[in-house]
Amino acid sequence: MRRMVQVRKTLLEQASSSSISVQASRLVSMLEDISAQWDVFTALHREYASSLTLQETEKDESMRALAEEECVMLFEQMEEMRDTFRVALLKDYSSFARLAREQILSAKPGEEPDSSKSASLADAAGTSKPRAVIMEFRPGVGGQESGLFTSQVVRMYRKFAENVGWEVEELSLIPMEVNASTGGGDGVKEAIIQISARGGREDAEIYDRLKWEAGVHRVQRIPTTQSLGKLQTSTMAIVVLPSDTDDGGSEQQKADDVVDPKDVKTEVMRSRGAGGQHVNKTESAIRLTHLPSGITVSMQDSRSQHQNRTKAWAILRARLLDAKLREEMAANRAVRKDQVASMERSDRVRTFNFPQDRVTDHRLGLSLSGIDSIIEGDFDGEWSDGLGRLMQGLALQDEENRIAELQSLWLEASTRVDVARK
């Protein structure tokens, strides 16, 4: 925080006479809130130090007691300010700070910085968070057992989302045929669901909570699909896409900064596969192809062409928005590999071990017992147990990583400011 305030002060001194005044003023504006909060914190700290000294040196017992009460109160206020700083640090100031370091603090005297990069990065810093999430589920290694596990995981997230108070909509479901003799239930070849917030909840919370569920999930158990009774390891993969749609209506087909309908090729065809007499009699299936990127989405779940078109547009927009956000992250900071690279057994983010009654998140190094409760999608309302605890832990881990990255960034930025002043 101190380094940020120092950078702001130096830039204010430079802005009036320097050729970089436009860029400097942008950064100064970004640091305005942090600077004000720092002033409050330093004032509290001075009062705390004064009260602490009084507590240690005052001979009058009643005065020492008052000083002690004052210390406790001021310490609590400073702790609250630390939380405020944390929120401020996590508003993605890192993007603009990196621009400042590369385009402002490193600029040579008399040289005009690249304003095009400045504008694009400033826009990226203000990008609004997705209002909903689309989750895609697919089997990996393990044959029918993988399909059965995928079905269980889809059900787990559906029930968990409903228990949290989120709204779940099924966009696509392709069943997998499983040996009837096993009694193992229905498998899934592919499932796509959309999760969004109901009234009274922050939309941004959905993506922040669920984005870390992406990756390869592994299950270890004795499958019901085989009679040998051997422990088997299977996998399934989850992709989490940000979605800016609430109702999937006609707005999906309006031009905006995510997709222009002119860039999308629409094909109408007859449905294939299960569906009874309706299949192959009407052209209700839809395939959308985004020509610039080559991204293709096909949808035939519904008998209504309109419904299939709406769902296909929702998925296409989500995939394009995901690509857009990833491109921004790649330009602003090192991209962490959050999504699925492959479906090999060795590549996993979480393991469900049924014989040992535990679920392990390998990113956190945390194992929880009570696998039945977790797989049922139970939610304690506090994000302190089960699947909610894992989500909360991953979100906090990401915050720590971003703060550490930001601290490193500002250490270098402040060093460059000191050099520039000399």
GICORPE-V135194 format. One record per residue. RES is the residue in three letters. PSI is psi as a letter, one per 30 degrees, with the letter a starting at -180 (none if undefined). NEAR is the number of other ideal C-beta (glycine too) atoms within 10 Angstrom. Layout:
res=RES psi=PSI near=NEAR
res=RES psi=PSI near=NEAR
This chain:
res=MET psi=e near=18
res=ARG psi=e near=11
res=ARG psi=e near=17
res=MET psi=e near=24
res=VAL psi=e near=18
res=GLN psi=e near=17
res=VAL psi=e near=26
res=ARG psi=e near=21
res=LYS psi=e near=14
res=THR psi=e near=18
res=LEU psi=e near=24
res=LEU psi=e near=15
res=GLU psi=e near=12
res=GLN psi=f near=18
res=ALA psi=e near=16
res=SER psi=f near=9
res=SER psi=f near=7
res=SER psi=l near=17
res=SER psi=f near=15
res=ILE psi=g near=21
res=SER psi=e near=15
res=VAL psi=e near=15
res=GLN psi=e near=27
res=ALA psi=e near=25
res=SER psi=e near=14
res=ARG psi=e near=20
res=LEU psi=e near=28
res=VAL psi=e near=18
res=SER psi=e near=12
res=MET psi=e near=22
res=LEU psi=g near=23
res=GLU psi=e near=11
res=ASP psi=e near=14
res=ILE psi=e near=19
res=SER psi=e near=17
res=ALA psi=e near=12
res=GLN psi=e near=17
res=TRP psi=e near=19
res=ASP psi=e near=11
res=VAL psi=e near=13
res=PHE psi=e near=19
res=THR psi=e near=14
res=ALA psi=e near=10
res=LEU psi=e near=17
res=HIS psi=e near=14
res=ARG psi=e near=11
res=GLU psi=e near=16
res=TYR psi=e near=18
res=ALA psi=e near=12
res=SER psi=e near=14
res=SER psi=e near=21
res=LEU psi=e near=16
res=THR psi=e near=11
res=LEU psi=e near=17
res=GLN psi=e near=17
res=GLU psi=f near=9
res=THR psi=f near=9
res=GLU psi=k near=15
res=LYS psi=f near=6
res=ASP psi=k near=10
res=GLU psi=e near=8
res=SER psi=e near=8
res=MET psi=e near=12
res=ARG psi=e near=15
res=ALA psi=e near=12
res=LEU psi=e near=15
res=ALA psi=e near=20
res=GLU psi=e near=14
res=GLU psi=e near=12
res=GLU psi=e near=17
res=CYS psi=e near=18
res=VAL psi=e near=12
res=MET psi=e near=14
res=LEU psi=e near=19
res=PHE psi=e near=15
res=GLU psi=e near=10
res=GLN psi=e near=15
res=MET psi=e near=15
res=GLU psi=e near=10
res=GLU psi=e near=12
res=MET psi=e near=18
res=ARG psi=e near=11
res=ASP psi=e near=9
res=THR psi=e near=15
res=PHE psi=e near=17
res=ARG psi=e near=12
res=VAL psi=e near=11
res=ALA psi=e near=17
res=LEU psi=f near=19
res=LEU psi=g near=14
res=LYS psi=g near=14
res=ASP psi=h near=19
res=TYR psi=f near=22
res=SER psi=e near=21
res=SER psi=e near=23
res=PHE psi=e near=23
res=ALA psi=e near=27
res=ARG psi=e near=19
res=LEU psi=e near=27
res=ALA psi=e near=31
res=ARG psi=e near=20
res=GLU psi=e near=16
res=GLN psi=f near=18
res=ILE psi=d near=26
res=LEU psi=f near=26
res=SER psi=f near=13
res=ALA psi=k near=19
res=LYS psi=k near=8
res=PRO psi=k near=8
res=GLY psi=f near=7
res=GLU psi=k near=10
res=GLU psi=k near=11
res=PRO psi=l near=21
res=ASP psi=j near=14
res=SER psi=f near=11
res=SER psi=e near=8
res=LYS psi=e near=14
res=SER psi=e near=21
res=ALA psi=e near=14
res=SER psi=e near=16
res=LEU psi=e near=21
res=ALA psi=e near=17
res=ASP psi=e near=12
res=ALA psi=e near=19
res=ALA psi=f near=19
res=GLY psi=g near=11
res=THR psi=k near=13
res=SER psi=l near=8
res=LYS psi=l near=14
res=PRO psi=k near=23
res=ARG psi=f near=17
res=ALA psi=l near=25
res=VAL psi=k near=25
res=ILE psi=k near=26
res=MET psi=k near=26
res=GLU psi=k near=20
res=PHE psi=k near=22
res=ARG psi=k near=20
res=PRO psi=l near=25
res=GLY psi=c near=22
res=VAL psi=k near=19
res=GLY psi=g near=22
res=GLY psi=b near=16
res=GLN psi=e near=20
res=GLU psi=e near=26
res=SER psi=e near=27
res=GLY psi=e near=28
res=LEU psi=e near=26
res=PHE psi=e near=26
res=THR psi=e near=28
res=SER psi=e near=24
res=GLN psi=e near=17
res=VAL psi=e near=25
res=VAL psi=e near=21
res=ARG psi=e near=16
res=MET psi=e near=18
res=TYR psi=e near=21
res=ARG psi=e near=18
res=LYS psi=e near=17
res=PHE psi=e near=24
res=ALA psi=e near=23
res=GLU psi=e near=14
res=ASN psi=e near=16
res=VAL psi=e near=21
res=GLY psi=g near=13
res=TRP psi=l near=21
res=GLU psi=k near=15
res=VAL psi=k near=15
res=GLU psi=k near=15
res=GLU psi=k near=13
res=LEU psi=e near=23
res=SER psi=k near=19
res=LEU psi=j near=16
res=ILE psi=j near=16
res=PRO psi=l near=15
res=MET psi=k near=17
res=GLU psi=k near=10
res=VAL psi=k near=21
res=ASN psi=k near=12
res=ALA psi=f near=7
res=SER psi=f near=9
res=THR psi=f near=15
res=GLY psi=g near=9
res=GLY psi=g near=18
res=GLY psi=a near=12
res=ASP psi=k near=12
res=GLY psi=l near=23
res=VAL psi=k near=24
res=LYS psi=e near=16
res=GLU psi=k near=16
res=ALA psi=k near=23
res=ILE psi=k near=25
res=ILE psi=l near=19
res=GLN psi=k near=22
res=ILE psi=k near=24
res=SER psi=l near=22
res=ALA psi=k near=20
res=ARG psi=l near=9
res=GLY psi=k near=5
res=GLY psi=f near=6
res=ARG psi=k near=14
res=GLU psi=k near=10
res=ASP psi=e near=17
res=ALA psi=f near=13
res=GLU psi=e near=14
res=ILE psi=e near=24
res=TYR psi=e near=19
res=ASP psi=e near=18
res=ARG psi=e near=20
res=LEU psi=f near=23
res=LYS psi=f near=22
res=TRP psi=f near=21
res=GLU psi=f near=22
res=ALA psi=k near=19
res=GLY psi=a near=21
res=VAL psi=k near=23
res=HIS psi=k near=24
res=ARG psi=k near=25
res=VAL psi=k near=27
res=GLN psi=j near=16
res=ARG psi=l near=17
res=ILE psi=j near=14
res=PRO psi=k near=22
res=THR psi=f near=16
res=THR psi=f near=21
res=GLN psi=k near=15
res=SER psi=f near=9
res=LEU psi=f near=7
res=GLY psi=g near=7
res=LYS psi=k near=8
res=LEU psi=k near=11
res=GLN psi=k near=17
res=THR psi=k near=16
res=SER psi=l near=25
res=THR psi=l near=25
res=MET psi=l near=27
res=ALA psi=k near=25
res=ILE psi=k near=23
res=VAL psi=k near=18
res=VAL psi=k near=22
res=LEU psi=k near=26
res=PRO psi=k near=22
res=SER psi=k near=25
res=ASP psi=g near=19
res=THR psi=k near=22
res=ASP psi=e near=14
res=ASP psi=f near=12
res=GLY psi=g near=22
res=GLY psi=a near=12
res=SER psi=f near=11
res=GLU psi=f near=13
res=GLN psi=f near=22
res=GLN psi=g near=14
res=LYS psi=k near=11
res=ALA psi=k near=10
res=ASP psi=a near=11
res=ASP psi=f near=10
res=VAL psi=e near=16
res=VAL psi=k near=24
res=ASP psi=k near=12
res=PRO psi=f near=13
res=LYS psi=f near=7
res=ASP psi=g near=13
res=VAL psi=k near=19
res=LYS psi=k near=10
res=THR psi=k near=13
res=GLU psi=k near=12
res=VAL psi=k near=13
res=MET psi=l near=13
res=ARG psi=k near=13
res=SER psi=l near=22
res=ARG psi=l near=11
res=GLY psi=a near=10
res=ALA psi=l near=8
res=GLY psi=g near=15
res=GLY psi=a near=7
res=GLN psi=f near=6
res=HIS psi=e near=11
res=VAL psi=k near=16
res=ASN psi=g near=13
res=LYS psi=f near=12
res=THR psi=l near=13
res=GLU psi=i near=12
res=SER psi=f near=23
res=ALA psi=k near=23
res=ILE psi=k near=24
res=ARG psi=k near=16
res=LEU psi=k near=21
res=THR psi=j near=16
res=HIS psi=j near=19
res=LEU psi=e near=10
res=PRO psi=e near=10
res=SER psi=f near=13
res=GLY psi=g near=7
res=ILE psi=k near=17
res=THR psi=k near=14
res=VAL psi=k near=22
res=SER psi=k near=16
res=MET psi=k near=25
res=GLN psi=g near=22
res=ASP psi=e near=19
res=SER psi=l near=19
res=ARG psi=f near=15
res=SER psi=k near=12
res=GLN psi=e near=17
res=HIS psi=e near=11
res=GLN psi=e near=16
res=ASN psi=e near=23
res=ARG psi=e near=22
res=THR psi=e near=21
res=LYS psi=e near=25
res=ALA psi=e near=26
res=TRP psi=e near=25
res=ALA psi=e near=26
res=ILE psi=e near=25
res=LEU psi=e near=22
res=ARG psi=e near=26
res=ALA psi=e near=28
res=ARG psi=e near=22
res=LEU psi=e near=20
res=LEU psi=e near=20
res=ASP psi=e near=21
res=ALA psi=e near=15
res=LYS psi=e near=16
res=LEU psi=e near=18
res=ARG psi=e near=14
res=GLU psi=e near=12
res=GLU psi=e near=19
res=MET psi=e near=16
res=ALA psi=e near=10
res=ALA psi=f near=15
res=ASN psi=e near=19
res=ARG psi=l near=17
res=ALA psi=k near=7
res=VAL psi=k near=12
res=ARG psi=k near=10
res=LYS psi=i near=7
res=ASP psi=f near=17
res=GLN psi=a near=16
res=VAL psi=k near=19
res=ALA psi=e near=10
res=SER psi=l near=12
res=MET psi=g near=18
res=GLU psi=l near=11
res=ARG psi=e near=15
res=SER psi=f near=8
res=ASP psi=j near=16
res=ARG psi=l near=21
res=VAL psi=f near=22
res=ARG psi=k near=22
res=THR psi=k near=19
res=PHE psi=j near=22
res=ASN psi=j near=17
res=PHE psi=e near=15
res=PRO psi=e near=10
res=GLN psi=g near=14
res=ASP psi=h near=11
res=ARG psi=l near=16
res=VAL psi=k near=24
res=THR psi=k near=19
res=ASP psi=j near=21
res=HIS psi=f near=13
res=ARG psi=e near=17
res=LEU psi=f near=17
res=GLY psi=h near=8
res=LEU psi=k near=14
res=SER psi=k near=13
res=LEU psi=k near=19
res=SER psi=l near=11
res=GLY psi=h near=14
res=ILE psi=e near=19
res=ASP psi=e near=10
res=SER psi=e near=16
res=ILE psi=e near=21
res=ILE psi=f near=21
res=GLU psi=f near=17
res=GLY psi=g near=20
res=ASP psi=k near=17
res=PHE psi=k near=19
res=ASP psi=f near=13
res=GLY psi=f near=10
res=GLU psi=f near=9
res=TRP psi=h near=17
res=SER psi=g near=9
res=ASP psi=l near=17
res=GLY psi=b near=21
res=LEU psi=e near=27
res=GLY psi=e near=21
res=ARG psi=e near=18
res=LEU psi=e near=23
res=MET psi=e near=20
res=GLN psi=e near=15
res=GLY psi=e near=18
res=LEU psi=e near=21
res=ALA psi=e near=16
res=LEU psi=e near=11
res=GLN psi=e near=14
res=ASP psi=e near=17
res=GLU psi=e near=15
res=GLU psi=e near=10
res=ASN psi=e near=11
res=ARG psi=e near=17
res=ILE psi=e near=15
res=ALA psi=e near=10
res=GLU psi=e near=15
res=LEU psi=e near=19
res=GLN psi=e near=14
res=SER psi=e near=11
res=LEU psi=e near=18
res=TRP psi=f near=23
res=LEU psi=e near=10
res=GLU psi=e near=14
res=ALA psi=e near=23
res=SER psi=e near=19
res=THR psi=e near=13
res=ARG psi=e near=16
res=VAL psi=e near=23
res=ASP psi=e near=13
res=VAL psi=e near=9
res=ALA psi=e near=16
res=ARG psi=f near=10
res=LYS psi=none near=5
